Amino acid sequence: MQSLTVGDYLLSRLREAGIGHLFGVPGDYNLQFLDSVITSSDIGWVGCANELNAAYAADGYARCHGAAALLTTFGVGELSALNGVAGSYAEYLPVIHIVGAPATAAAREGLLLHHTLGDGDYRHFMRMSQEVTVAQAILTPENAIKEIDRLLIVALRERRPVYLYLATDVAVAKIIPPATALTPELPCDAADVAAFADAADQLLAGAKNVAMLADFLADRAKQQEILKQLLTDAPMPFATLLMGKGVLPEQLAGFAGTYAGAASAGHTQQIIEQADVLITVGVLYTDTITAGFTQNIDSAKTLDIGLSSSRIGDKTFSQLPMSAALTALQPLVKRYAAQWPEPEVSPPPLNDQPSDALTQDSFWQAIQQFLKPGDIVLADQGTSAFGAAALRLPEGVTFISQPLWGSIGYTLPAAYGAQVACPDRRVVLLSGDGSAQLTIQELGSMLRDGMKPVIFILNNAGYTVERAIHGEHQRYNDIAAWNWTQLPQALSLNCAAQSWRVEQTVQLVEVMKVIAQSDRLSLVEVVLPQLDVPPLLQAVCEALNKRNSA
């Protein structure tokens, strides 16, 4: 069998894992491996403005494509990316973090090379990464095949990042690749499947009404189609939490809105919490999406399906992948659906307070009309995400936010990664002005690559979320005033973008009409009142302020 370099073998396995691009920043310790990337027919190189943005972009790519790969250089590069990798760990994204490292001999001799801490210890940074990756490996020619396969399988199974340390000499070392394929499928215990089905049958048999609540882990497990089929075969009221918005088809009858505990709008809380049986799929209750843990879910009447295990009452079924649990559940709900009432529910309407001046209410009304089927919508943590919670997404829309890790600035480079993953879909980015200032450099990458996202910058003159939590008029919540509409021209010598600043609702609506007929990158600065926040965010901020004060 023909030999390959370790670097080429790694690229071939990335491609087998479904990854078609590698995000990152060049550095002298990864340049030889990058030569292999550039000549590869399997993996495309995506250079980013900095390592943090590259990590965010890889995260956005993984949300749309299933998995992603990130390349940084040793020390300075990998630490710059670590915040983004931590976000992928917190929110279950399989990102393969490849670190180009100094030659093996330099590490063995403890040479005081640049990008080290000057103490001869080359493992500081891998130890730092151990807390936010599920597996790590220092590759050698002898272990490369085993370790590359092990880490990729772990990442895909657990849907979390892994860390690959690739020295310059190891990247070009020759190895003989195996003929076997990767096997990332989760193990499934047939006895657990049968026991789960029996317990689910007993719980559902006596239920007069059933509801479903889904969250982001259902998206990570790629179970959208079976969930849609389940709700079609057995209509019932259903809702999502903000992290999982869009994982269930919001245009289907029975959609009750976004569940946020006591901060839920309309009747959403009662519909979910008062069902005889509640089926939860991929749900994690975190503070910002439950308004400070105000959910009131009775575990005794909950059928809870997780990524790799499920729980019904006090019974836990391990080694039960979500797909297997849903497959076992589908015929049961279809059988019992006849005894449940038709789901005569609808999501709470958006606040409708017409205003000539732009407000949060009028902006989200306009966005609701602007979105179209198949869009990828990214909403940064802040007024953007919590305002978007009230939207009713069109068919096939992918919604991306980061409520758990909550790193502001995440969505702009994540939008870049999402567009790389899905070049034929429209990307709509909703970002606050404070968030965008952190990562705006990636706008230049979008323009360089000819991308045409629609970007709405919600300009409320600073950190409005922080103002709502504490320090309403403190100057630490102020930011520099930027000329937003000139940024595309500043970040591209051959700028084909179009930009607007809008202060009135009628202006925004007219601009949206132009954008809908355009094929260019579009940036809209939306001027909003400084202290105007969506109702859900107000409730969440009050809960956070109370908890922080305590």
Rosetta blueprint (number, residue, H / E / L):
1 M L
2 Q L
3 S L
4 L E
5 T E
6 V H
7 G H
8 D H
9 Y H
10 L H
11 L H
12 S H
13 R H
14 L H
15 R H
16 E H
17 A L
18 G L
19 I L
20 G L
21 H E
22 L E
23 F E
24 G E
25 V L
26 P L
27 G L
28 D L
29 Y L
30 N L
31 L H
32 Q H
33 F H
34 L H
35 D H
36 S H
37 V H
38 I H
39 T H
40 S L
41 S L
42 D L
43 I L
44 G E
45 W E
46 V E
47 G E
48 C L
49 A L
50 N L
51 E H
52 L H
53 N H
54 A H
55 A H
56 Y H
57 A H
58 A H
59 D H
60 G H
61 Y H
62 A H
63 R H
64 C H
65 H H
66 G L
67 A L
68 A E
69 A E
70 L E
71 L E
72 T E
73 T E
74 F L
75 G L
76 V H
77 G H
78 E H
79 L H
80 S H
81 A H
82 L H
83 N H
84 G H
85 V H
86 A H
87 G H
88 S H
89 Y H
90 A H
91 E L
92 Y L
93 L L
94 P L
95 V E
96 I E
97 H E
98 I E
99 V E
100 G E
101 A E
102 P L
103 A L
104 T H
105 A H
106 A H
107 A H
108 R H
109 E H
110 G L
111 L L
112 L L
113 L L
114 H L
115 H L
116 T L
117 L L
118 G L
119 D L
120 G L
121 D L
122 Y L
123 R L
124 H H
125 F H
126 M H
127 R H
128 M H
129 S H
130 Q H
131 E H
132 V H
133 T L
134 V L
135 A L
136 Q E
137 A E
138 I E
139 L L
140 T L
141 P L
142 E L
143 N L
144 A H
145 I H
146 K H
147 E H
148 I H
149 D H
150 R H
151 L H
152 L H
153 I H
154 V H
155 A H
156 L H
157 R H
158 E H
159 R L
160 R L
161 P L
162 V E
163 Y E
164 L E
165 Y E
166 L E
167 A E
168 T H
169 D H
170 V H
171 A H
172 V L
173 A L
174 K E
175 I E
176 I L
177 P L
178 P L
179 A L
180 T L
181 A L
182 L L
183 T L
184 P L
185 E L
186 L L
187 P L
188 C L
189 D L
190 A H
191 A H
192 D H
193 V H
194 A H
195 A H
196 F H
197 A H
198 D H
199 A H
200 A H
201 D H
202 Q H
203 L H
204 L H
205 A H
206 G L
207 A L
208 K L
209 N L
210 V E
211 A E
212 M E
213 L E
214 A E
215 D L
216 F H
217 L H
218 A H
219 D H
220 R H
221 A L
222 K L
223 Q L
224 Q H
225 E H
226 I H
227 L H
228 K H
229 Q H
230 L H
231 L H
232 T H
233 D H
234 A L
235 P L
236 M L
237 P L
238 F E
239 A E
240 T E
241 L L
242 L H
243 M H
244 G H
245 K L
246 G L
247 V L
248 L L
249 P L
250 E L
251 Q L
252 L L
253 A L
254 G L
255 F E
256 A E
257 G E
258 T E
259 Y L
260 A L
261 G H
262 A H
263 A H
264 S L
265 A L
266 G L
267 H L
268 T H
269 Q H
270 Q H
271 I H
272 I H
273 E H
274 Q L
275 A L
276 D L
277 V E
278 L E
279 I E
280 T E
281 V E
282 G L
283 V L
284 L L
285 Y L
286 T L
287 D L
288 T L
289 I L
290 T L
291 A L
292 G L
293 F L
294 T L
295 Q L
296 N L
297 I L
298 D L
299 S H
300 A H
301 K H
302 T E
303 L E
304 D E
305 I E
306 G L
307 L L
308 S L
309 S L
310 S E
311 R E
312 I E
313 G L
314 D L
315 K E
316 T E
317 F E
318 S L
319 Q L
320 L L
321 P L
322 M H
323 S H
324 A H
325 A H
326 L H
327 T H
328 A H
329 L H
330 Q H
331 P H
332 L H
333 V H
334 K H
335 R H
336 Y H
337 A H
338 A H
339 Q H
340 W L
341 P L
342 E L
343 P L
344 E L
345 V L
346 S L
347 P L
348 P L
349 P L
350 L L
351 N L
352 D L
353 Q L
354 P L
355 S L
356 D L
357 A E
358 L L
359 T L
360 Q H
361 D H
362 S H
363 F H
364 W H
365 Q H
366 A H
367 I H
368 Q H
369 Q H
370 F H
371 L L
372 K L
373 P L
374 G L
375 D L
376 I E
377 V E
378 L E
379 A E
380 D L
381 Q L
382 G L
383 T H
384 S H
385 A H
386 F H
387 G H
388 A H
389 A L
390 A L
391 L L
392 R L
393 L L
394 P L
395 E L
396 G L
397 V L
398 T E
399 F E
400 I E
401 S L
402 Q L
403 P L
404 L L
405 W L
406 G L
407 S L
408 I L
409 G L
410 Y L
411 T H
412 L H
413 P H
414 A H
415 A H
416 Y H
417 G H
418 A H
419 Q H
420 V H
421 A H
422 C L
423 P L
424 D L
425 R L
426 R L
427 V E
428 V E
429 L E
430 L E
431 S E
432 G E
433 D H
434 G H
435 S H
436 A H
437 Q H
438 L H
439 T H
440 I L
441 Q L
442 E H
443 L H
444 G H
445 S H
446 M H
447 L H
448 R H
449 D L
450 G L
451 M L
452 K L
453 P L
454 V E
455 I E
456 F E
457 I E
458 L E
459 N E
460 N L
461 A L
462 G L
463 Y L
464 T H
465 V H
466 E H
467 R H
468 A H
469 I H
470 H L
471 G L
472 E L
473 H L
474 Q L
475 R H
476 Y H
477 N H
478 D L
479 I L
480 A L
481 A L
482 W L
483 N L
484 W H
485 T H
486 Q H
487 L H
488 P H
489 Q H
490 A H
491 L L
492 S L
493 L L
494 N L
495 C L
496 A L
497 A L
498 Q E
499 S E
500 W E
501 R E
502 V E
503 E L
504 Q E
505 T H
506 V H
507 Q H
508 L H
509 V H
510 E H
511 V H
512 M H
513 K H
514 V H
515 I H
516 A H
517 Q L
518 S L
519 D L
520 R L
521 L L
522 S E
523 L E
524 V E
525 E E
526 V E
527 V E
528 L L
529 P L
530 Q L
531 L L
532 D L
533 V L
534 P L
535 P H
536 L H
537 L H
538 Q H
539 A H
540 V H
541 C H
542 E H
543 A H
544 L H
545 N H
546 K H
547 R H
548 N H
549 S H
550 A L
